[in-house]
Amino acid sequence: MPTEVILVIRWRSRQEWKSISPQLLEDIECQFGSQMGNTHYKIVESLEYQVLETLP
């Protein structure tokens, strides 16, 4: 049985990502919990990285 979920989310910009309202984040968290069967889970790691364009 899987015990870990890895999510990779790509945003157009960091500003767009950081502009999400706390209320929307709370609503999404509730929806996620509901889809997971309201079982106990925790976020064990969260990372942010910037994709750099390469030169030709």
mmCIF file of the N, C-alpha and C atoms, coordinates in Angstrom:
data_MODEL
# 
_entry.id   MODEL 
# 
loop_
_atom_site.group_PDB 
_atom_site.id 
_atom_site.type_symbol 
_atom_site.label_atom_id 
_atom_site.label_alt_id 
_atom_site.label_comp_id 
_atom_site.label_asym_id 
_atom_site.label_entity_id 
_atom_site.label_seq_id 
_atom_site.pdbx_PDB_ins_code 
_atom_site.Cartn_x 
_atom_site.Cartn_y 
_atom_site.Cartn_z 
_atom_site.occupancy 
_atom_site.B_iso_or_equiv 
_atom_site.pdbx_formal_charge 
_atom_site.auth_seq_id 
_atom_site.auth_comp_id 
_atom_site.auth_asym_id 
_atom_site.auth_atom_id 
_atom_site.pdbx_PDB_model_num 
ATOM 1   N N  . MET A 1 1  ? 0.844   -1.179 0.000   1.00 0.00 ? 1  MET A N  1 
ATOM 2   C CA . MET A 1 1  ? 0.000   0.000  0.000   1.00 0.00 ? 1  MET A CA 1 
ATOM 3   C C  . MET A 1 1  ? 0.894   1.249  0.000   1.00 0.00 ? 1  MET A C  1 
ATOM 4   N N  . PRO A 1 2  ? 0.655   2.174  -0.930  1.00 0.00 ? 2  PRO A N  1 
ATOM 5   C CA . PRO A 1 2  ? 1.459   3.411  -0.956  1.00 0.00 ? 2  PRO A CA 1 
ATOM 6   C C  . PRO A 1 2  ? 1.281   4.227  0.326   1.00 0.00 ? 2  PRO A C  1 
ATOM 7   N N  . THR A 1 3  ? 2.355   4.819  0.748   1.00 0.00 ? 3  THR A N  1 
ATOM 8   C CA . THR A 1 3  ? 2.298   5.633  1.961   1.00 0.00 ? 3  THR A CA 1 
ATOM 9   C C  . THR A 1 3  ? 2.756   7.063  1.720   1.00 0.00 ? 3  THR A C  1 
ATOM 10  N N  . GLU A 1 4  ? 3.052   7.395  0.468   1.00 0.00 ? 4  GLU A N  1 
ATOM 11  C CA . GLU A 1 4  ? 3.583   8.715  0.169   1.00 0.00 ? 4  GLU A CA 1 
ATOM 12  C C  . GLU A 1 4  ? 3.019   9.235  -1.146  1.00 0.00 ? 4  GLU A C  1 
ATOM 13  N N  . VAL A 1 5  ? 2.708   10.524 -1.167  1.00 0.00 ? 5  VAL A N  1 
ATOM 14  C CA . VAL A 1 5  ? 2.248   11.187 -2.380  1.00 0.00 ? 5  VAL A CA 1 
ATOM 15  C C  . VAL A 1 5  ? 3.207   12.330 -2.661  1.00 0.00 ? 5  VAL A C  1 
ATOM 16  N N  . ILE A 1 6  ? 3.657   12.418 -3.885  1.00 0.00 ? 6  ILE A N  1 
ATOM 17  C CA . ILE A 1 6  ? 4.552   13.504 -4.283  1.00 0.00 ? 6  ILE A CA 1 
ATOM 18  C C  . ILE A 1 6  ? 3.812   14.360 -5.301  1.00 0.00 ? 6  ILE A C  1 
ATOM 19  N N  . LEU A 1 7  ? 3.731   15.644 -5.024  1.00 0.00 ? 7  LEU A N  1 
ATOM 20  C CA . LEU A 1 7  ? 3.083   16.587 -5.925  1.00 0.00 ? 7  LEU A CA 1 
ATOM 21  C C  . LEU A 1 7  ? 4.129   17.541 -6.473  1.00 0.00 ? 7  LEU A C  1 
ATOM 22  N N  . VAL A 1 8  ? 4.093   17.771 -7.767  1.00 0.00 ? 8  VAL A N  1 
ATOM 23  C CA . VAL A 1 8  ? 4.944   18.773 -8.399  1.00 0.00 ? 8  VAL A CA 1 
ATOM 24  C C  . VAL A 1 8  ? 3.991   19.742 -9.086  1.00 0.00 ? 8  VAL A C  1 
ATOM 25  N N  . ILE A 1 9  ? 4.036   20.984 -8.658  1.00 0.00 ? 9  ILE A N  1 
ATOM 26  C CA . ILE A 1 9  ? 3.126   21.996 -9.192  1.00 0.00 ? 9  ILE A CA 1 
ATOM 27  C C  . ILE A 1 9  ? 3.968   23.091 -9.825  1.00 0.00 ? 9  ILE A C  1 
ATOM 28  N N  . ARG A 1 10 ? 3.648   23.423 -11.050 1.00 0.00 ? 10 ARG A N  1 
ATOM 29  C CA . ARG A 1 10 ? 4.405   24.455 -11.755 1.00 0.00 ? 10 ARG A CA 1 
ATOM 30  C C  . ARG A 1 10 ? 3.515   25.676 -11.961 1.00 0.00 ? 10 ARG A C  1 
ATOM 31  N N  . TRP A 1 11 ? 4.020   26.817 -11.564 1.00 0.00 ? 11 TRP A N  1 
ATOM 32  C CA . TRP A 1 11 ? 3.303   28.080 -11.715 1.00 0.00 ? 11 TRP A CA 1 
ATOM 33  C C  . TRP A 1 11 ? 3.974   28.902 -12.802 1.00 0.00 ? 11 TRP A C  1 
ATOM 34  N N  . ARG A 1 12 ? 3.209   29.794 -13.424 1.00 0.00 ? 12 ARG A N  1 
ATOM 35  C CA . ARG A 1 12 ? 3.788   30.696 -14.421 1.00 0.00 ? 12 ARG A CA 1 
ATOM 36  C C  . ARG A 1 12 ? 4.803   31.633 -13.785 1.00 0.00 ? 12 ARG A C  1 
ATOM 37  N N  . SER A 1 13 ? 4.532   32.023 -12.548 1.00 0.00 ? 13 SER A N  1 
ATOM 38  C CA . SER A 1 13 ? 5.451   32.925 -11.855 1.00 0.00 ? 13 SER A CA 1 
ATOM 39  C C  . SER A 1 13 ? 5.329   32.711 -10.347 1.00 0.00 ? 13 SER A C  1 
ATOM 40  N N  . ARG A 1 14 ? 6.370   33.090 -9.629  1.00 0.00 ? 14 ARG A N  1 
ATOM 41  C CA . ARG A 1 14 ? 6.343   33.008 -8.169  1.00 0.00 ? 14 ARG A CA 1 
ATOM 42  C C  . ARG A 1 14 ? 5.287   33.968 -7.619  1.00 0.00 ? 14 ARG A C  1 
ATOM 43  N N  . GLN A 1 15 ? 5.164   35.120 -8.250  1.00 0.00 ? 15 GLN A N  1 
ATOM 44  C CA . GLN A 1 15 ? 4.164   36.107 -7.820  1.00 0.00 ? 15 GLN A CA 1 
ATOM 45  C C  . GLN A 1 15 ? 2.753   35.526 -7.923  1.00 0.00 ? 15 GLN A C  1 
ATOM 46  N N  . GLU A 1 16 ? 2.469   34.811 -8.996  1.00 0.00 ? 16 GLU A N  1 
ATOM 47  C CA . GLU A 1 16 ? 1.159   34.179 -9.149  1.00 0.00 ? 16 GLU A CA 1 
ATOM 48  C C  . GLU A 1 16 ? 0.921   33.159 -8.042  1.00 0.00 ? 16 GLU A C  1 
ATOM 49  N N  . TRP A 1 17 ? 1.921   32.359 -7.748  1.00 0.00 ? 17 TRP A N  1 
ATOM 50  C CA . TRP A 1 17 ? 1.818   31.346 -6.704  1.00 0.00 ? 17 TRP A CA 1 
ATOM 51  C C  . TRP A 1 17 ? 1.556   31.987 -5.346  1.00 0.00 ? 17 TRP A C  1 
ATOM 52  N N  . LYS A 1 18 ? 2.322   33.011 -5.017  1.00 0.00 ? 18 LYS A N  1 
ATOM 53  C CA . LYS A 1 18 ? 2.214   33.635 -3.703  1.00 0.00 ? 18 LYS A CA 1 
ATOM 54  C C  . LYS A 1 18 ? 0.973   34.512 -3.554  1.00 0.00 ? 18 LYS A C  1 
ATOM 55  N N  . SER A 1 19 ? 0.248   34.771 -4.637  1.00 0.00 ? 19 SER A N  1 
ATOM 56  C CA . SER A 1 19 ? -0.941  35.624 -4.570  1.00 0.00 ? 19 SER A CA 1 
ATOM 57  C C  . SER A 1 19 ? -2.216  34.849 -4.217  1.00 0.00 ? 19 SER A C  1 
ATOM 58  N N  . ILE A 1 20 ? -2.106  33.537 -4.031  1.00 0.00 ? 20 ILE A N  1 
ATOM 59  C CA . ILE A 1 20 ? -3.279  32.732 -3.668  1.00 0.00 ? 20 ILE A CA 1 
ATOM 60  C C  . ILE A 1 20 ? -3.736  33.129 -2.267  1.00 0.00 ? 20 ILE A C  1 
ATOM 61  N N  . SER A 1 21 ? -5.020  33.368 -2.124  1.00 0.00 ? 21 SER A N  1 
ATOM 62  C CA . SER A 1 21 ? -5.544  33.816 -0.830  1.00 0.00 ? 21 SER A CA 1 
ATOM 63  C C  . SER A 1 21 ? -5.523  32.688 0.203   1.00 0.00 ? 21 SER A C  1 
ATOM 64  N N  . PRO A 1 22 ? -5.327  33.040 1.463   1.00 0.00 ? 22 PRO A N  1 
ATOM 65  C CA . PRO A 1 22 ? -5.368  32.019 2.526   1.00 0.00 ? 22 PRO A CA 1 
ATOM 66  C C  . PRO A 1 22 ? -6.694  31.263 2.557   1.00 0.00 ? 22 PRO A C  1 
ATOM 67  N N  . GLN A 1 23 ? -7.791  31.939 2.246   1.00 0.00 ? 23 GLN A N  1 
ATOM 68  C CA . GLN A 1 23 ? -9.097  31.270 2.234   1.00 0.00 ? 23 GLN A CA 1 
ATOM 69  C C  . GLN A 1 23 ? -9.164  30.206 1.142   1.00 0.00 ? 23 GLN A C  1 
ATOM 70  N N  . LEU A 1 24 ? -8.631  30.523 -0.031  1.00 0.00 ? 24 LEU A N  1 
ATOM 71  C CA . LEU A 1 24 ? -8.621  29.543 -1.113  1.00 0.00 ? 24 LEU A CA 1 
ATOM 72  C C  . LEU A 1 24 ? -7.750  28.348 -0.741  1.00 0.00 ? 24 LEU A C  1 
ATOM 73  N N  . LEU A 1 25 ? -6.608  28.603 -0.119  1.00 0.00 ? 25 LEU A N  1 
ATOM 74  C CA . LEU A 1 25 ? -5.748  27.501 0.326   1.00 0.00 ? 25 LEU A CA 1 
ATOM 75  C C  . LEU A 1 25 ? -6.475  26.606 1.328   1.00 0.00 ? 25 LEU A C  1 
ATOM 76  N N  . GLU A 1 26 ? -7.219  27.221 2.233   1.00 0.00 ? 26 GLU A N  1 
ATOM 77  C CA . GLU A 1 26 ? -7.980  26.450 3.221   1.00 0.00 ? 26 GLU A CA 1 
ATOM 78  C C  . GLU A 1 26 ? -9.057  25.609 2.536   1.00 0.00 ? 26 GLU A C  1 
ATOM 79  N N  . ASP A 1 27 ? -9.751  26.198 1.557   1.00 0.00 ? 27 ASP A N  1 
ATOM 80  C CA . ASP A 1 27 ? -10.777 25.457 0.815   1.00 0.00 ? 27 ASP A CA 1 
ATOM 81  C C  . ASP A 1 27 ? -10.170 24.264 0.075   1.00 0.00 ? 27 ASP A C  1 
ATOM 82  N N  . ILE A 1 28 ? -9.030  24.481 -0.559  1.00 0.00 ? 28 ILE A N  1 
ATOM 83  C CA . ILE A 1 28 ? -8.360  23.401 -1.288  1.00 0.00 ? 28 ILE A CA 1 
ATOM 84  C C  . ILE A 1 28 ? -7.916  22.309 -0.324  1.00 0.00 ? 28 ILE A C  1 
ATOM 85  N N  . GLU A 1 29 ? -7.399  22.700 0.839   1.00 0.00 ? 29 GLU A N  1 
ATOM 86  C CA . GLU A 1 29 ? -6.980  21.729 1.848   1.00 0.00 ? 29 GLU A CA 1 
ATOM 87  C C  . GLU A 1 29 ? -8.161  20.862 2.287   1.00 0.00 ? 29 GLU A C  1 
ATOM 88  N N  . CYS A 1 30 ? -9.329  21.479 2.452   1.00 0.00 ? 30 CYS A N  1 
ATOM 89  C CA . CYS A 1 30 ? -10.531 20.723 2.835   1.00 0.00 ? 30 CYS A CA 1 
ATOM 90  C C  . CYS A 1 30 ? -10.938 19.738 1.737   1.00 0.00 ? 30 CYS A C  1 
ATOM 91  N N  . GLN A 1 31 ? -10.874 20.189 0.487   1.00 0.00 ? 31 GLN A N  1 
ATOM 92  C CA . GLN A 1 31 ? -11.215 19.308 -0.634  1.00 0.00 ? 31 GLN A CA 1 
ATOM 93  C C  . GLN A 1 31 ? -10.234 18.142 -0.734  1.00 0.00 ? 31 GLN A C  1 
ATOM 94  N N  . PHE A 1 32 ? -8.954  18.431 -0.545  1.00 0.00 ? 32 PHE A N  1 
ATOM 95  C CA . PHE A 1 32 ? -7.940  17.385 -0.604  1.00 0.00 ? 32 PHE A CA 1 
ATOM 96  C C  . PHE A 1 32 ? -8.197  16.357 0.500   1.00 0.00 ? 32 PHE A C  1 
ATOM 97  N N  . GLY A 1 33 ? -8.434  16.836 1.717   1.00 0.00 ? 33 GLY A N  1 
ATOM 98  C CA . GLY A 1 33 ? -8.712  15.934 2.835   1.00 0.00 ? 33 GLY A CA 1 
ATOM 99  C C  . GLY A 1 33 ? -9.924  15.062 2.573   1.00 0.00 ? 33 GLY A C  1 
ATOM 100 N N  . SER A 1 34 ? -10.949 15.651 1.995   1.00 0.00 ? 34 SER A N  1 
ATOM 101 C CA . SER A 1 34 ? -12.162 14.902 1.674   1.00 0.00 ? 34 SER A CA 1 
ATOM 102 C C  . SER A 1 34 ? -11.876 13.808 0.651   1.00 0.00 ? 34 SER A C  1 
ATOM 103 N N  . GLN A 1 35 ? -11.085 14.131 -0.380  1.00 0.00 ? 35 GLN A N  1 
ATOM 104 C CA . GLN A 1 35 ? -10.741 13.147 -1.403  1.00 0.00 ? 35 GLN A CA 1 
ATOM 105 C C  . GLN A 1 35 ? -9.831  12.045 -0.854  1.00 0.00 ? 35 GLN A C  1 
ATOM 106 N N  . MET A 1 36 ? -9.067  12.370 0.177   1.00 0.00 ? 36 MET A N  1 
ATOM 107 C CA . MET A 1 36 ? -8.177  11.383 0.795   1.00 0.00 ? 36 MET A CA 1 
ATOM 108 C C  . MET A 1 36 ? -8.921  10.540 1.826   1.00 0.00 ? 36 MET A C  1 
ATOM 109 N N  . GLY A 1 37 ? -10.217 10.750 1.951   1.00 0.00 ? 37 GLY A N  1 
ATOM 110 C CA . GLY A 1 37 ? -11.007 9.977  2.896   1.00 0.00 ? 37 GLY A CA 1 
ATOM 111 C C  . GLY A 1 37 ? -10.881 10.491 4.314   1.00 0.00 ? 37 GLY A C  1 
ATOM 112 N N  . ASN A 1 38 ? -10.492 11.758 4.447   1.00 0.00 ? 38 ASN A N  1 
ATOM 113 C CA . ASN A 1 38 ? -10.314 12.384 5.755   1.00 0.00 ? 38 ASN A CA 1 
ATOM 114 C C  . ASN A 1 38 ? -9.416  11.568 6.677   1.00 0.00 ? 38 ASN A C  1 
ATOM 115 N N  . THR A 1 39 ? -8.426  10.894 6.090   1.00 0.00 ? 39 THR A N  1 
ATOM 116 C CA . THR A 1 39 ? -7.438  10.175 6.885   1.00 0.00 ? 39 THR A CA 1 
ATOM 117 C C  . THR A 1 39 ? -6.355  11.149 7.328   1.00 0.00 ? 39 THR A C  1 
ATOM 118 N N  . HIS A 1 40 ? -5.609  10.770 8.336   1.00 0.00 ? 40 HIS A N  1 
ATOM 119 C CA . HIS A 1 40 ? -4.548  11.640 8.823   1.00 0.00 ? 40 HIS A CA 1 
ATOM 120 C C  . HIS A 1 40 ? -3.383  11.641 7.839   1.00 0.00 ? 40 HIS A C  1 
ATOM 121 N N  . TYR A 1 41 ? -2.908  12.807 7.507   1.00 0.00 ? 41 TYR A N  1 
ATOM 122 C CA . TYR A 1 41 ? -1.728  12.939 6.663   1.00 0.00 ? 41 TYR A CA 1 
ATOM 123 C C  . TYR A 1 41 ? -0.994  14.201 7.080   1.00 0.00 ? 41 TYR A C  1 
ATOM 124 N N  . LYS A 1 42 ? 0.264   14.284 6.709   1.00 0.00 ? 42 LYS A N  1 
ATOM 125 C CA . LYS A 1 42 ? 1.018   15.497 6.988   1.00 0.00 ? 42 LYS A CA 1 
ATOM 126 C C  . LYS A 1 42 ? 1.977   15.770 5.848   1.00 0.00 ? 42 LYS A C  1 
ATOM 127 N N  . ILE A 1 43 ? 2.249   17.043 5.653   1.00 0.00 ? 43 ILE A N  1 
ATOM 128 C CA . ILE A 1 43 ? 3.227   17.451 4.655   1.00 0.00 ? 43 ILE A CA 1 
ATOM 129 C C  . ILE A 1 43 ? 4.596   17.333 5.317   1.00 0.00 ? 43 ILE A C  1 
ATOM 130 N N  . VAL A 1 44 ? 5.441   16.488 4.758   1.00 0.00 ? 44 VAL A N  1 
ATOM 131 C CA . VAL A 1 44 ? 6.745   16.256 5.384   1.00 0.00 ? 44 VAL A CA 1 
ATOM 132 C C  . VAL A 1 44 ? 7.848   17.098 4.764   1.00 0.00 ? 44 VAL A C  1 
ATOM 133 N N  . GLU A 1 45 ? 7.598   17.617 3.562   1.00 0.00 ? 45 GLU A N  1 
ATOM 134 C CA . GLU A 1 45 ? 8.622   18.435 2.929   1.00 0.00 ? 45 GLU A CA 1 
ATOM 135 C C  . GLU A 1 45 ? 7.967   19.299 1.856   1.00 0.00 ? 45 GLU A C  1 
ATOM 136 N N  . SER A 1 46 ? 8.445   20.502 1.725   1.00 0.00 ? 46 SER A N  1 
ATOM 137 C CA . SER A 1 46 ? 7.965   21.416 0.704   1.00 0.00 ? 46 SER A CA 1 
ATOM 138 C C  . SER A 1 46 ? 9.169   22.187 0.170   1.00 0.00 ? 46 SER A C  1 
ATOM 139 N N  . LEU A 1 47 ? 9.343   22.165 -1.134  1.00 0.00 ? 47 LEU A N  1 
ATOM 140 C CA . LEU A 1 47 ? 10.489  22.829 -1.744  1.00 0.00 ? 47 LEU A CA 1 
ATOM 141 C C  . LEU A 1 47 ? 10.025  23.793 -2.821  1.00 0.00 ? 47 LEU A C  1 
ATOM 142 N N  . GLU A 1 48 ? 10.849  24.776 -3.057  1.00 0.00 ? 48 GLU A N  1 
ATOM 143 C CA . GLU A 1 48 ? 10.603  25.744 -4.124  1.00 0.00 ? 48 GLU A CA 1 
ATOM 144 C C  . GLU A 1 48 ? 11.873  25.812 -4.962  1.00 0.00 ? 48 GLU A C  1 
ATOM 145 N N  . TYR A 1 49 ? 11.710  25.836 -6.270  1.00 0.00 ? 49 TYR A N  1 
ATOM 146 C CA . TYR A 1 49 ? 12.889  25.987 -7.118  1.00 0.00 ? 49 TYR A CA 1 
ATOM 147 C C  . TYR A 1 49 ? 12.524  26.815 -8.330  1.00 0.00 ? 49 TYR A C  1 
ATOM 148 N N  . GLN A 1 50 ? 13.521  27.391 -8.937  1.00 0.00 ? 50 GLN A N  1 
ATOM 149 C CA . GLN A 1 50 ? 13.339  28.223 -10.122 1.00 0.00 ? 50 GLN A CA 1 
ATOM 150 C C  . GLN A 1 50 ? 13.978  27.532 -11.317 1.00 0.00 ? 50 GLN A C  1 
ATOM 151 N N  . VAL A 1 51 ? 13.224  27.365 -12.376 1.00 0.00 ? 51 VAL A N  1 
ATOM 152 C CA . VAL A 1 51 ? 13.744  26.786 -13.598 1.00 0.00 ? 51 VAL A CA 1 
ATOM 153 C C  . VAL A 1 51 ? 14.391  27.922 -14.388 1.00 0.00 ? 51 VAL A C  1 
ATOM 154 N N  . LEU A 1 52 ? 15.664  27.753 -14.714 1.00 0.00 ? 52 LEU A N  1 
ATOM 155 C CA . LEU A 1 52 ? 16.387  28.762 -15.459 1.00 0.00 ? 52 LEU A CA 1 
ATOM 156 C C  . LEU A 1 52 ? 16.405  28.398 -16.937 1.00 0.00 ? 52 LEU A C  1 
ATOM 157 N N  . GLU A 1 53 ? 16.257  29.401 -17.775 1.00 0.00 ? 53 GLU A N  1 
ATOM 158 C CA . GLU A 1 53 ? 16.338  29.155 -19.208 1.00 0.00 ? 53 GLU A CA 1 
ATOM 159 C C  . GLU A 1 53 ? 17.793  28.947 -19.576 1.00 0.00 ? 53 GLU A C  1 
ATOM 160 N N  . THR A 1 54 ? 18.031  28.023 -20.474 1.00 0.00 ? 54 THR A N  1 
ATOM 161 C CA . THR A 1 54 ? 19.402  27.761 -20.910 1.00 0.00 ? 54 THR A CA 1 
ATOM 162 C C  . THR A 1 54 ? 19.720  28.600 -22.137 1.00 0.00 ? 54 THR A C  1 
ATOM 163 N N  . LEU A 1 55 ? 20.964  28.914 -22.298 1.00 0.00 ? 55 LEU A N  1 
ATOM 164 C CA . LEU A 1 55 ? 21.406  29.663 -23.456 1.00 0.00 ? 55 LEU A CA 1 
ATOM 165 C C  . LEU A 1 55 ? 21.508  28.739 -24.656 1.00 0.00 ? 55 LEU A C  1 
ATOM 166 N N  . PRO A 1 56 ? 21.250  29.275 -25.867 1.00 0.00 ? 56 PRO A N  1 
ATOM 167 C CA . PRO A 1 56 ? 21.328  28.415 -27.072 1.00 0.00 ? 56 PRO A CA 1 
ATOM 168 C C  . PRO A 1 56 ? 22.729  27.929 -27.351 1.00 0.00 ? 56 PRO A C  1 
# 
